[in-house]
């Protein structure tokens, strides 16, 4: 008799999580024929293998789950002592189940051996070369069952690759998923580690709750197959092959660069750049007014031609003499290419021409008109960072390395409609008001978050155990004259007792909402001739105090707003107005009240106070800045552009102003701020686009913040992905120094909970989450595709809402009755 751990994983809360086929008995090995780590490791002595459909169309998982002999689970549970059952259940579930995205990169294959042993094998994509997982079938599994399992795996890979039902595939189409490689290496138990039970082992994570569930299984033949899913295509098929169509060559006005290089293409299945041509010419030309073109071809073939725009996401790496960039096809498909140059001089010449064209396209200004120091600044920002950049940053702790947090019991209140099947009731319900969540204001003084949804504002309490609890709903946001409006921007003020609101069609006024009463009580006329583009607190933590004033910017002015003034609230004595239109777009302040102002032109100005010229001007890279944040001490400025973030170190490290910030003193003529351009790697951009059909569009990025806390992380989002950068890894020059989590819907707003870097509040169109940062993962094929199967399994056992994110799901009652 056998017990299947976490039987709830089989009771999927949605039909989208069905098991298509199962092999109920076998052993799972990890075989490393070329590794010094050891030849063979027995992972699960008794296990089942199945293919599971995920919540995403055309995405399937290969799942191998541990099976226990009768009584074994109870014995392990007795050894656990008094460990929290829910915590142990979650961790045991992760330990007892191995999940793999069914993709051709796995090289999934089956081998029938002479001794009638049937083995299923697939690559370990996170292991060393040659490492494979092997599921050795129990002798009771018939050849027909294995053949059907292999056929279903091919069909799933076909659907993932071409994004259409396998019913459109011929036998010939499926043959591409037959991988003729060396014989599968023998998995030998003689080389396996001895499995022991100890209170120190990970087995101690297993919970009494599951062990005593009383659900048991015998070794039996596989059940009949589930009916094949009725799938329909949702988008044009894509594959990982280079596009063959090349646009006509536009006529060149001027050649800015032409260099010989190797051309490599990023291959999705293998996850590597593959050499396509060992000698191509990469040419950058001007083809029109502020229009530029990158053409790559050889004597035998035109490989590609694309406009030079921000979406190519350029990255230069001088260590490997390479340039990596993206290409977007007309159907939205994204590809990633790499040019490798013969020497540094060739790469430098190409970089000069490419950056000149990109900068001129974005700024509509000639490259030759800017100073050499500013050109160096732009070049530095687009270079890959190296370890030299982290010379004196050792004090930044890597918060997520080796971190394991103990989760406490769920302490949230429940809406009236809540039950253990909450997700099954609510997940597909959308409100009838036609509105979506669009912005968040996170409380500093009190543990509250305020989520704007049309002309309503939802109020959520942060519980001590890091969950969200719906508190109340402000159902009508109206002016004092009774005019309903949807706030364009909101800011907490006066010890979080007030909410300052901006009305989209009234740029010269702001409104004060008294949160104790839940209504707008004041309209503030700022100035007849000077509008409000955006506004910010007088200093970073001013919302925790009674400070009445705050700062505002128009397109060409920076000023203080004092609501105590009669008439116009703008303080004339603290107005800095520019004759030219600087197109200001964002503002942020430090703990001391230093001010950073950014523009749609892409530049940033640093002030130590109002009413004077900026101490430091940080040049534009080109893209408009849509969000701005500053570390409490003023050391770091964080600007958000559509396709990248810009992290600037304002500390001066030499000269007469050594030790001073750019807010306090100007940089010397021979010195400049050190920029770091934070972007997703071109490979990840291409994979994100492959999954979603969209390019990168970041939400305004934020540091974690708290009184006396040090900034360690940066949070932002693009599409359905939330992304967290580790500041230490960024400063250390690590490649892809970020973690991700994918949701099923696009993220509308996000921010850290005040006082911690471990919890992030996320607003989806119809849902609000507080997610534990430990749930974010490294960007891999699996995490980019989204591991929705495991979440659905926990949802089926009634656990997801207490452990995955502390989320507030918008249920029927709350939407209809509370309009939120």
Legacy VTK file of the C-alpha trace (Angstrom):
# vtk DataFile Version 3.0
C-alpha trace
ASCII
DATASET POLYDATA
POINTS 820 float
0.000 0.000 0.000
1.205 3.471 -0.789
0.288 6.972 0.341
0.474 9.848 -2.120
1.668 12.934 -0.259
-0.363 16.141 -0.736
-3.394 14.449 -2.234
-4.941 17.911 -2.561
-2.679 18.418 -5.567
-4.910 16.001 -7.412
-8.071 17.908 -6.556
-7.334 20.847 -8.814
-9.593 23.802 -8.182
-9.951 24.434 -11.924
-10.486 22.346 -15.027
-7.418 24.094 -16.415
-5.247 22.008 -14.073
-6.319 18.540 -15.184
-4.003 15.544 -15.380
-3.930 14.283 -18.957
-2.146 10.979 -18.370
-0.296 9.271 -15.523
2.268 6.530 -14.983
1.473 5.571 -11.385
4.672 3.857 -10.304
8.401 4.182 -10.875
11.653 5.625 -9.549
13.138 9.070 -10.252
16.914 9.423 -10.671
19.225 12.312 -11.481
22.099 10.920 -13.549
25.299 12.932 -14.003
27.546 10.887 -16.317
30.119 13.677 -16.736
29.963 15.347 -13.340
32.328 15.022 -10.351
29.277 15.424 -8.085
28.500 11.732 -8.346
27.180 9.533 -11.133
23.634 8.758 -10.034
21.290 10.052 -7.350
18.017 8.424 -6.398
15.576 11.308 -5.936
12.322 9.420 -5.243
12.373 5.697 -4.438
8.655 5.439 -5.238
7.031 8.013 -7.493
4.329 8.694 -10.059
4.759 10.676 -13.296
2.040 12.595 -15.058
1.412 15.328 -17.611
-0.602 18.249 -16.315
-2.202 21.136 -18.129
-1.557 24.601 -16.619
-3.772 27.664 -16.413
-2.007 29.097 -19.471
-3.145 28.089 -22.951
-0.786 25.631 -24.665
1.397 25.209 -21.553
1.878 21.790 -19.921
4.020 20.386 -17.130
5.734 17.103 -16.565
5.180 16.354 -12.868
6.931 13.657 -10.848
5.561 13.161 -7.342
6.870 11.122 -4.451
4.799 8.148 -3.190
5.152 6.753 0.340
4.816 3.222 1.617
1.983 2.712 4.073
2.994 3.963 7.510
6.104 5.762 6.271
4.445 9.164 6.129
3.030 8.741 9.637
6.484 7.839 10.921
7.984 10.956 9.381
5.185 13.059 10.796
5.887 11.770 14.316
9.502 12.899 13.946
8.443 16.440 13.087
7.376 17.383 16.590
5.274 20.511 16.940
6.167 22.198 13.660
3.414 24.349 12.200
1.319 22.057 10.037
0.486 24.504 7.268
4.108 25.640 6.889
5.356 22.069 6.794
2.685 21.140 4.275
3.745 23.846 1.859
7.445 23.025 2.125
6.842 19.293 1.913
4.788 19.826 -1.212
7.695 21.597 -2.875
10.101 18.883 -1.752
7.903 15.960 -2.788
7.113 17.178 -6.282
9.395 17.922 -9.228
7.796 20.026 -11.962
9.176 20.648 -15.466
7.746 22.818 -18.231
7.135 20.509 -21.209
9.309 22.158 -23.833
11.496 20.770 -26.578
14.533 22.051 -24.668
14.050 19.064 -22.314
14.795 16.596 -25.162
12.122 14.320 -23.698
12.648 10.746 -24.877
11.804 7.127 -24.074
13.983 4.021 -24.194
12.905 0.354 -24.069
15.800 -1.720 -22.805
16.560 -5.377 -23.440
15.506 -6.428 -19.942
12.019 -4.975 -20.615
12.849 -1.947 -18.496
11.188 1.220 -19.817
12.891 4.552 -19.059
11.719 8.105 -19.656
14.500 10.707 -19.677
14.837 14.477 -20.066
17.590 17.037 -19.666
18.321 18.774 -16.365
18.343 22.323 -17.739
19.755 23.745 -14.517
22.496 21.116 -14.231
25.815 20.403 -15.921
26.276 19.211 -19.491
24.970 15.677 -19.917
22.871 15.648 -16.721
19.500 13.947 -17.176
16.485 13.041 -15.066
15.305 9.460 -15.532
11.953 7.989 -14.565
12.401 4.210 -14.490
8.940 2.673 -14.889
7.712 -0.081 -12.615
7.503 -3.495 -14.394
3.702 -3.368 -14.086
3.578 -0.356 -16.429
2.784 -1.667 -19.918
4.575 -0.606 -23.129
1.275 0.791 -24.418
0.983 3.113 -21.435
4.534 4.396 -21.969
3.945 4.863 -25.716
0.803 6.878 -25.027
2.679 8.987 -22.439
5.389 9.738 -25.018
2.802 10.655 -27.670
1.035 13.017 -25.284
4.360 14.649 -24.398
5.058 15.290 -28.095
1.620 16.808 -28.549
2.124 19.119 -25.574
5.498 20.269 -26.906
3.919 20.932 -30.285
1.198 23.072 -28.724
3.702 25.088 -26.685
5.945 25.701 -29.696
3.267 26.611 -32.234
0.512 27.933 -29.915
-2.220 25.886 -31.599
-4.004 22.561 -30.896
-2.143 19.327 -31.510
-5.070 18.166 -33.630
-3.575 20.286 -36.432
-0.272 18.352 -36.246
0.594 15.518 -38.606
2.760 12.563 -37.640
5.564 14.285 -39.514
5.093 17.449 -37.418
5.477 15.430 -34.216
8.685 13.747 -35.383
10.619 16.929 -34.653
10.166 16.086 -30.966
11.974 12.767 -31.323
15.519 13.278 -30.133
18.051 10.752 -31.372
20.922 11.046 -28.926
23.312 8.710 -27.194
21.631 5.866 -25.263
20.173 7.024 -21.973
22.841 6.386 -19.295
22.109 3.646 -16.801
20.743 4.863 -13.461
22.393 2.695 -10.838
21.123 2.584 -7.241
24.639 1.475 -6.296
25.835 5.010 -6.871
22.941 6.645 -5.048
23.291 8.325 -1.649
21.866 6.504 1.357
18.518 8.023 2.268
18.259 8.624 6.007
15.637 10.129 8.230
16.715 12.817 10.607
15.209 15.791 12.324
17.877 17.788 10.482
16.831 16.503 7.039
14.333 18.126 4.738
11.990 15.216 5.427
11.303 16.902 8.745
9.267 19.472 6.841
6.473 16.968 6.170
3.232 17.690 8.001
1.044 15.522 10.176
-1.995 16.944 8.476
-1.216 15.344 5.096
0.302 12.210 6.510
-2.821 11.445 8.477
-5.222 12.342 5.706
-6.109 8.680 5.320
-5.838 8.732 1.520
-3.846 5.733 0.302
-3.017 4.152 -3.027
-1.942 0.713 -4.093
0.340 -0.027 -7.026
-2.209 -0.327 -9.815
-2.161 0.109 -13.596
-2.655 3.626 -14.903
-6.235 4.852 -15.047
-7.961 5.522 -18.329
-6.832 8.710 -20.040
-8.729 11.885 -19.489
-10.502 13.211 -22.628
-8.168 15.256 -24.802
-8.546 18.981 -24.074
-10.465 21.052 -26.585
-7.961 23.811 -27.272
-8.172 26.713 -29.701
-5.330 28.956 -30.890
-4.975 32.406 -29.384
-2.115 33.877 -31.350
0.004 33.322 -34.401
2.431 30.376 -34.085
5.998 31.239 -33.238
9.147 29.223 -33.105
12.744 29.749 -32.116
14.163 29.848 -35.645
15.599 33.124 -36.987
13.112 35.123 -39.048
13.799 34.840 -42.758
12.015 37.930 -44.085
14.314 40.970 -44.366
12.944 44.412 -45.077
14.154 46.293 -48.140
17.299 48.314 -47.581
16.393 51.970 -46.952
18.557 54.455 -48.804
21.370 55.695 -46.563
22.128 59.375 -46.099
25.211 58.670 -44.004
27.032 55.594 -42.708
27.737 55.928 -38.971
29.412 52.539 -38.455
30.271 49.423 -40.458
32.142 46.575 -38.777
32.742 42.875 -39.401
31.614 40.442 -36.690
30.239 36.981 -35.952
26.437 36.709 -35.790
24.764 34.539 -33.120
21.030 33.898 -32.569
19.409 33.138 -29.214
17.825 29.695 -29.480
14.835 29.281 -27.131
14.951 25.469 -26.827
18.635 25.307 -25.872
18.701 28.634 -24.002
21.976 29.611 -25.692
23.285 31.832 -28.478
23.973 29.738 -31.586
26.441 30.802 -34.295
24.627 31.631 -37.542
27.387 33.255 -39.609
31.071 33.652 -38.805
31.468 36.805 -40.908
28.809 39.480 -41.346
28.948 43.229 -41.742
26.904 45.239 -39.258
26.094 48.675 -40.641
24.426 51.623 -38.894
23.076 54.309 -41.221
21.046 57.509 -41.097
18.028 57.078 -43.416
15.907 60.170 -42.671
15.313 62.981 -40.216
16.077 61.369 -36.846
15.643 57.908 -38.408
18.374 55.289 -38.316
18.806 51.703 -39.507
20.829 48.645 -38.458
21.529 46.238 -41.341
23.343 42.920 -40.885
24.334 40.763 -43.820
27.079 38.729 -45.454
28.105 37.991 -49.016
25.620 35.090 -49.076
22.645 36.385 -47.102
20.851 39.407 -45.700
20.198 38.425 -42.083
18.168 41.332 -40.752
17.397 44.996 -41.025
15.711 46.933 -38.199
15.173 50.543 -37.166
17.375 51.782 -34.331
14.894 52.515 -31.502
14.800 52.000 -27.723
13.057 48.623 -28.074
16.184 46.977 -29.450
17.383 47.001 -25.810
21.115 47.324 -26.625
23.783 45.881 -24.307
27.539 46.095 -24.911
29.918 43.668 -23.210
33.590 44.498 -23.668
34.761 41.450 -21.753
33.344 39.223 -24.491
33.600 41.838 -27.280
29.899 41.491 -27.899
26.750 43.495 -28.615
23.356 41.949 -27.757
20.040 43.352 -28.970
16.405 42.516 -29.703
14.425 42.345 -32.906
10.630 42.590 -32.925
8.752 41.129 -35.890
5.535 42.558 -37.315
3.441 39.941 -35.448
4.944 40.937 -32.089
7.419 38.053 -31.946
10.723 38.954 -30.309
14.177 37.601 -31.079
17.573 38.139 -29.512
20.832 38.461 -31.471
24.516 38.774 -30.560
27.334 40.300 -32.565
30.851 39.264 -31.534
33.651 41.522 -32.776
37.268 40.604 -33.485
38.807 43.222 -31.166
37.967 46.049 -28.801
38.649 48.758 -31.368
36.000 47.318 -33.709
33.456 47.141 -30.899
34.230 50.714 -29.785
33.718 52.075 -33.310
30.438 50.188 -33.669
29.282 51.312 -30.216
29.986 54.947 -31.078
27.865 54.745 -34.234
25.009 52.772 -32.650
24.725 54.970 -29.559
24.940 58.118 -31.668
22.023 56.922 -33.791
19.958 55.818 -30.802
20.593 59.019 -28.854
19.805 61.250 -31.837
16.610 59.283 -32.581
15.384 59.718 -29.011
16.498 63.326 -28.469
16.209 64.739 -32.022
19.490 66.521 -31.406
22.834 65.955 -33.081
25.338 63.867 -31.088
28.148 66.303 -31.914
26.366 69.091 -30.009
26.707 67.441 -26.597
29.878 67.524 -24.538
32.361 64.644 -24.610
31.717 64.040 -20.893
28.037 63.503 -21.604
28.831 61.135 -24.491
31.000 59.082 -22.126
28.127 59.040 -19.619
25.752 57.604 -22.244
28.297 54.965 -23.285
28.909 53.934 -19.666
25.198 53.444 -19.087
24.861 50.965 -21.979
27.908 48.883 -21.069
27.589 45.667 -19.074
28.852 46.255 -15.528
31.932 44.486 -14.205
33.142 43.591 -10.725
35.211 46.771 -10.681
31.996 48.747 -10.199
31.454 47.163 -6.788
34.760 48.294 -5.346
33.411 49.773 -2.123
29.874 48.335 -1.931
30.564 45.329 0.302
28.305 46.615 3.072
25.181 45.905 1.032
23.731 42.666 2.301
22.267 40.189 -0.165
18.919 39.783 1.539
17.584 36.877 -0.445
20.653 34.609 -0.357
20.055 31.592 1.813
17.081 33.201 3.428
14.333 31.062 4.876
11.529 32.804 6.663
9.106 31.298 9.096
5.518 31.974 8.099
2.982 32.540 10.815
-0.655 31.580 10.937
-3.074 33.452 8.750
-4.589 36.266 10.800
-6.744 37.935 8.191
-10.394 38.652 8.465
-12.750 37.290 5.846
-15.384 38.835 3.668
-18.838 37.353 4.245
-18.677 35.292 1.082
-15.303 33.762 1.951
-14.943 30.018 2.278
-12.250 27.452 1.616
-13.231 27.384 -2.055
-12.938 31.131 -2.447
-10.918 30.992 -5.640
-13.278 28.543 -7.290
-16.139 30.953 -6.600
-14.369 34.176 -7.507
-11.478 33.636 -9.873
-13.383 34.120 -13.117
-15.744 36.826 -11.856
-15.067 40.347 -13.057
-16.834 43.448 -11.727
-19.581 45.003 -13.771
-18.458 48.585 -13.156
-16.023 48.500 -16.065
-13.196 49.846 -13.888
-9.827 48.363 -12.953
-7.352 49.034 -10.159
-4.812 51.594 -11.330
-2.664 52.975 -8.475
-1.553 52.374 -4.875
-0.665 54.673 -1.966
1.124 52.799 0.849
0.780 54.127 4.382
3.894 55.004 6.401
2.327 56.058 9.700
-0.445 53.453 9.795
-0.509 49.985 8.256
-2.902 50.775 5.435
-2.805 50.759 1.658
-5.178 52.716 -0.572
-6.008 51.384 -4.023
-7.620 53.647 -6.614
-10.263 52.050 -8.831
-12.174 54.538 -10.977
-14.006 56.914 -8.645
-13.613 54.506 -5.723
-10.782 53.907 -3.276
-10.314 50.589 -1.498
-8.712 50.624 1.951
-6.665 47.581 2.983
-5.150 46.823 6.374
-1.671 45.271 6.667
-1.925 42.528 9.286
0.981 41.729 11.647
1.623 38.519 9.711
1.991 40.291 6.382
-1.368 39.773 4.751
-3.942 42.187 3.381
-7.346 42.549 4.978
-10.076 44.531 3.238
-11.052 47.343 5.603
-13.517 49.599 3.809
-14.416 51.145 0.510
-14.723 54.853 -0.280
-17.400 54.437 -2.910
-17.610 57.966 -4.286
-14.697 60.339 -4.839
-16.347 63.722 -5.421
-15.258 67.338 -5.455
-16.740 69.574 -2.717
-19.280 70.617 -5.394
-20.400 66.992 -5.808
-18.661 66.229 -9.130
-17.601 62.572 -9.340
-14.038 61.996 -10.591
-11.351 59.351 -10.951
-8.095 60.484 -9.262
-5.149 60.739 -11.629
-2.594 60.751 -8.800
-2.858 60.352 -5.025
-0.459 61.047 -2.126
-0.859 60.385 1.595
-0.320 63.436 3.799
-0.498 64.678 7.412
0.269 61.458 9.304
-1.675 59.437 6.696
-4.866 61.220 7.745
-5.322 62.980 4.409
-5.129 61.894 0.803
-4.177 64.549 -1.751
-5.888 63.914 -5.085
-5.448 65.255 -8.592
-8.297 65.478 -11.091
-7.316 64.614 -14.641
-9.062 67.532 -16.371
-8.170 70.172 -13.759
-4.352 70.568 -13.746
-4.369 73.797 -11.711
-6.102 72.376 -8.627
-5.600 69.644 -6.043
-8.103 68.152 -3.596
-7.781 67.035 0.031
-9.677 63.981 1.224
-10.146 63.523 4.980
-9.680 59.774 5.433
-11.478 59.740 8.772
-14.656 60.814 6.985
-13.870 59.299 3.574
-14.759 62.444 1.626
-13.084 65.342 -0.172
-13.242 68.409 2.080
-11.022 70.988 0.319
-10.181 72.184 -3.172
-6.808 73.938 -3.422
-6.244 76.334 -6.318
-2.500 76.148 -6.951
-1.949 78.922 -9.539
-3.857 80.277 -12.521
-0.890 80.055 -14.913
1.226 77.268 -13.421
-0.301 73.781 -13.582
0.578 70.742 -11.503
2.224 67.959 -13.511
3.006 65.952 -10.380
3.747 66.472 -6.680
5.758 64.939 -3.814
6.202 65.253 -0.021
8.438 67.974 1.429
10.845 65.208 2.463
10.795 61.430 2.086
9.007 60.735 5.377
6.922 63.915 5.625
3.661 61.987 5.386
4.424 60.601 8.858
4.389 64.137 10.324
2.088 67.163 10.477
4.164 68.977 7.820
1.516 70.933 5.858
3.545 71.898 2.773
4.636 69.765 -0.146
6.338 70.202 -3.535
4.982 70.406 -7.052
6.296 70.725 -10.597
4.867 72.024 -13.845
6.524 71.362 -17.193
9.082 74.109 -16.548
8.776 75.070 -12.857
9.504 73.689 -9.394
7.670 75.145 -6.391
6.299 74.685 -2.876
2.579 74.338 -2.145
1.301 75.690 1.189
-2.418 74.940 1.762
-2.516 77.515 4.589
-2.177 80.447 2.155
-5.302 82.288 1.118
-6.055 82.238 -2.589
-3.386 80.509 -4.685
-1.437 77.944 -2.682
1.855 78.281 -4.598
4.630 79.946 -2.535
6.036 82.626 -4.873
9.257 83.015 -2.872
10.053 79.350 -3.429
9.421 79.105 -7.149
12.123 78.104 -9.632
10.858 78.683 -13.170
12.827 78.023 -16.374
12.486 80.066 -19.545
12.739 76.980 -21.747
10.286 74.089 -21.584
12.158 71.404 -19.657
9.133 69.072 -19.740
9.420 67.947 -16.101
7.667 64.643 -15.444
8.638 63.332 -11.977
9.892 64.504 -8.577
11.267 62.810 -5.431
12.813 63.940 -2.142
15.340 62.629 0.391
15.024 62.438 4.170
16.787 65.828 4.461
14.514 67.366 1.849
16.960 67.356 -1.083
15.039 67.356 -4.358
15.412 65.363 -7.587
13.416 66.392 -10.659
13.265 64.369 -13.885
11.893 65.152 -17.323
10.364 63.583 -20.405
13.639 64.442 -22.112
15.350 61.881 -19.857
17.561 64.172 -17.750
17.566 64.653 -13.947
18.333 67.761 -11.868
19.466 67.625 -8.238
18.688 70.492 -5.801
19.560 70.994 -2.144
16.624 73.414 -1.729
13.956 75.294 -3.633
14.364 78.585 -5.492
17.922 78.114 -6.798
19.670 76.493 -9.749
20.295 72.756 -9.677
23.585 71.653 -8.123
23.937 68.745 -10.572
22.479 68.026 -14.001
22.430 64.330 -14.965
22.363 64.023 -18.793
19.595 62.266 -20.692
20.031 58.840 -22.225
17.028 59.551 -24.408
13.909 57.847 -23.098
11.366 59.847 -21.123
11.478 59.363 -17.348
8.073 58.208 -16.065
8.975 57.626 -12.400
11.576 58.788 -9.879
12.724 57.651 -6.441
15.657 58.588 -4.211
17.279 56.706 -1.353
16.644 58.296 2.035
20.274 59.439 2.379
20.401 60.832 -1.182
23.156 58.466 -2.321
21.081 56.786 -5.067
18.715 58.228 -7.643
16.403 55.737 -9.360
14.713 56.805 -12.596
12.224 54.674 -14.529
12.021 54.724 -18.310
9.772 52.533 -20.418
12.369 49.851 -21.242
14.983 50.306 -18.503
15.716 51.767 -15.076
18.567 54.159 -14.402
20.427 53.963 -11.087
22.783 56.885 -10.461
25.338 57.172 -7.668
25.443 60.820 -6.542
28.391 60.407 -4.145
31.534 62.218 -5.298
34.616 60.048 -4.797
37.398 62.465 -5.707
38.253 66.133 -6.086
37.553 69.026 -3.784
33.995 67.838 -3.131
34.961 64.273 -2.263
32.395 62.748 0.086
29.678 65.208 -0.905
26.485 64.282 -2.744
25.492 65.721 -6.100
22.580 67.345 -4.246
25.024 69.328 -2.084
27.842 70.249 -4.481
28.301 70.184 -8.244
30.481 67.486 -9.770
33.900 68.697 -10.911
34.446 69.350 -14.619
36.539 66.184 -14.996
34.110 64.037 -13.008
30.598 62.763 -13.584
27.940 60.670 -11.827
28.217 56.921 -12.306
25.147 55.595 -14.180
23.908 52.025 -14.108
21.299 51.113 -16.695
19.134 48.334 -15.260
17.432 46.389 -18.023
16.218 42.882 -18.553
18.688 40.870 -20.580
17.781 40.779 -24.286
17.261 37.022 -23.951
14.698 37.532 -21.181
13.004 40.349 -23.113
12.604 37.949 -26.028
11.238 35.203 -23.758
8.811 37.632 -22.049
7.551 38.694 -25.479
7.323 35.061 -26.596
5.036 34.333 -23.639
2.925 37.509 -23.657
3.219 39.003 -27.130
4.252 42.329 -25.551
7.405 44.362 -25.182
8.762 45.771 -21.918
6.867 48.639 -20.248
8.031 49.180 -16.672
5.882 50.568 -13.888
7.570 53.320 -11.789
10.299 51.580 -9.786
10.650 52.020 -6.020
13.276 51.360 -3.381
12.242 49.568 -0.234
12.009 52.258 2.428
11.573 52.731 6.155
12.685 55.099 8.883
16.285 54.123 9.626
16.197 51.268 7.080
18.794 50.854 4.347
17.722 50.401 0.754
18.508 46.868 -0.447
15.987 46.199 -3.211
14.184 47.780 -6.150
10.706 46.733 -7.265
8.948 47.299 -10.594
6.748 45.379 -13.022
6.133 44.881 -16.723
3.037 43.180 -18.065
2.212 40.189 -15.812
5.722 40.065 -14.296
6.804 41.630 -11.020
10.581 42.170 -10.948
12.865 42.780 -7.982
16.480 43.898 -8.358
18.981 43.186 -5.600
20.994 46.350 -5.029
24.049 44.402 -3.937
23.958 42.231 -7.053
23.534 45.289 -9.254
26.548 46.986 -7.659
28.491 43.734 -7.894
28.034 43.599 -11.645
26.020 40.372 -11.615
24.311 39.387 -14.861
20.513 39.397 -14.567
20.551 40.509 -10.884
16.784 40.230 -10.521
14.023 37.850 -9.458
10.574 37.557 -11.013
7.066 36.310 -10.376
4.455 35.936 -13.078
0.751 36.615 -12.588
-2.077 35.747 -14.950
-3.031 39.432 -15.372
-0.991 42.553 -16.062
0.233 44.376 -12.954
-1.155 47.896 -12.649
0.808 49.186 -9.634
3.276 47.905 -7.040
5.251 49.093 -4.013
7.053 47.747 -0.962
5.296 47.596 2.375
6.772 50.378 4.510
9.688 49.355 6.717
10.615 46.100 4.952
12.041 44.731 1.725
10.366 41.350 2.225
6.768 42.157 1.266
5.448 43.782 -1.890
1.919 45.071 -2.452
0.668 44.382 -5.965
-2.473 45.674 -7.681
-3.820 43.554 -10.531
-6.859 44.721 -12.522
-9.335 43.069 -10.115
-7.191 41.839 -7.245
-4.801 43.201 -4.614
-1.947 41.070 -3.252
0.750 41.271 -0.641
3.393 38.885 -1.918
6.298 37.508 0.104
9.531 38.261 -1.714
10.599 34.677 -1.068
8.004 33.707 -3.721
9.998 35.455 -6.432
12.285 33.216 -8.485
15.270 33.479 -10.770
14.227 34.069 -14.397
14.223 30.633 -16.027
12.132 29.143 -18.802
9.806 27.729 -16.142
9.400 30.893 -14.056
8.951 33.062 -17.168
6.249 30.716 -18.474
4.655 30.778 -15.005
4.333 27.884 -12.583
0.567 28.099 -12.326
0.121 24.364 -11.816
1.652 24.321 -8.339
-0.382 27.339 -7.269
-3.569 25.745 -8.525
-2.741 22.572 -6.640
-2.410 24.513 -3.388
-5.582 26.367 -4.268
-7.366 23.027 -4.612
-6.335 22.119 -1.085
-7.525 25.470 0.313
-4.061 26.841 1.059
-3.065 29.329 -1.602
-4.713 32.412 -0.145
-2.942 31.972 3.192
0.548 31.207 1.965
1.228 32.483 -1.529
0.573 36.170 -1.360
-1.770 37.258 1.416
-4.042 38.485 -1.301
-7.483 40.026 -1.347
-9.525 38.488 -4.133
-12.360 40.637 -5.438
-15.397 38.485 -4.735
-18.998 38.816 -5.842
-20.289 40.335 -2.611
-17.551 42.921 -2.266
-17.862 44.033 -5.862
-21.631 44.358 -5.916
-22.240 45.654 -2.406
-19.016 47.512 -1.738
-18.227 48.345 -5.371
-14.669 47.205 -4.858
LINES 1 821
820 0 1 2 3 4 5 6 7 8 9 10 11 12 13 14 15 16 17 18 19 20 21 22 23 24 25 26 27 28 29 30 31 32 33 34 35 36 37 38 39 40 41 42 43 44 45 46 47 48 49 50 51 52 53 54 55 56 57 58 59 60 61 62 63 64 65 66 67 68 69 70 71 72 73 74 75 76 77 78 79 80 81 82 83 84 85 86 87 88 89 90 91 92 93 94 95 96 97 98 99 100 101 102 103 104 105 106 107 108 109 110 111 112 113 114 115 116 117 118 119 120 121 122 123 124 125 126 127 128 129 130 131 132 133 134 135 136 137 138 139 140 141 142 143 144 145 146 147 148 149 150 151 152 153 154 155 156 157 158 159 160 161 162 163 164 165 166 167 168 169 170 171 172 173 174 175 176 177 178 179 180 181 182 183 184 185 186 187 188 189 190 191 192 193 194 195 196 197 198 199 200 201 202 203 204 205 206 207 208 209 210 211 212 213 214 215 216 217 218 219 220 221 222 223 224 225 226 227 228 229 230 231 232 233 234 235 236 237 238 239 240 241 242 243 244 245 246 247 248 249 250 251 252 253 254 255 256 257 258 259 260 261 262 263 264 265 266 267 268 269 270 271 272 273 274 275 276 277 278 279 280 281 282 283 284 285 286 287 288 289 290 291 292 293 294 295 296 297 298 299 300 301 302 303 304 305 306 307 308 309 310 311 312 313 314 315 316 317 318 319 320 321 322 323 324 325 326 327 328 329 330 331 332 333 334 335 336 337 338 339 340 341 342 343 344 345 346 347 348 349 350 351 352 353 354 355 356 357 358 359 360 361 362 363 364 365 366 367 368 369 370 371 372 373 374 375 376 377 378 379 380 381 382 383 384 385 386 387 388 389 390 391 392 393 394 395 396 397 398 399 400 401 402 403 404 405 406 407 408 409 410 411 412 413 414 415 416 417 418 419 420 421 422 423 424 425 426 427 428 429 430 431 432 433 434 435 436 437 438 439 440 441 442 443 444 445 446 447 448 449 450 451 452 453 454 455 456 457 458 459 460 461 462 463 464 465 466 467 468 469 470 471 472 473 474 475 476 477 478 479 480 481 482 483 484 485 486 487 488 489 490 491 492 493 494 495 496 497 498 499 500 501 502 503 504 505 506 507 508 509 510 511 512 513 514 515 516 517 518 519 520 521 522 523 524 525 526 527 528 529 530 531 532 533 534 535 536 537 538 539 540 541 542 543 544 545 546 547 548 549 550 551 552 553 554 555 556 557 558 559 560 561 562 563 564 565 566 567 568 569 570 571 572 573 574 575 576 577 578 579 580 581 582 583 584 585 586 587 588 589 590 591 592 593 594 595 596 597 598 599 600 601 602 603 604 605 606 607 608 609 610 611 612 613 614 615 616 617 618 619 620 621 622 623 624 625 626 627 628 629 630 631 632 633 634 635 636 637 638 639 640 641 642 643 644 645 646 647 648 649 650 651 652 653 654 655 656 657 658 659 660 661 662 663 664 665 666 667 668 669 670 671 672 673 674 675 676 677 678 679 680 681 682 683 684 685 686 687 688 689 690 691 692 693 694 695 696 697 698 699 700 701 702 703 704 705 706 707 708 709 710 711 712 713 714 715 716 717 718 719 720 721 722 723 724 725 726 727 728 729 730 731 732 733 734 735 736 737 738 739 740 741 742 743 744 745 746 747 748 749 750 751 752 753 754 755 756 757 758 759 760 761 762 763 764 765 766 767 768 769 770 771 772 773 774 775 776 777 778 779 780 781 782 783 784 785 786 787 788 789 790 791 792 793 794 795 796 797 798 799 800 801 802 803 804 805 806 807 808 809 810 811 812 813 814 815 816 817 818 819
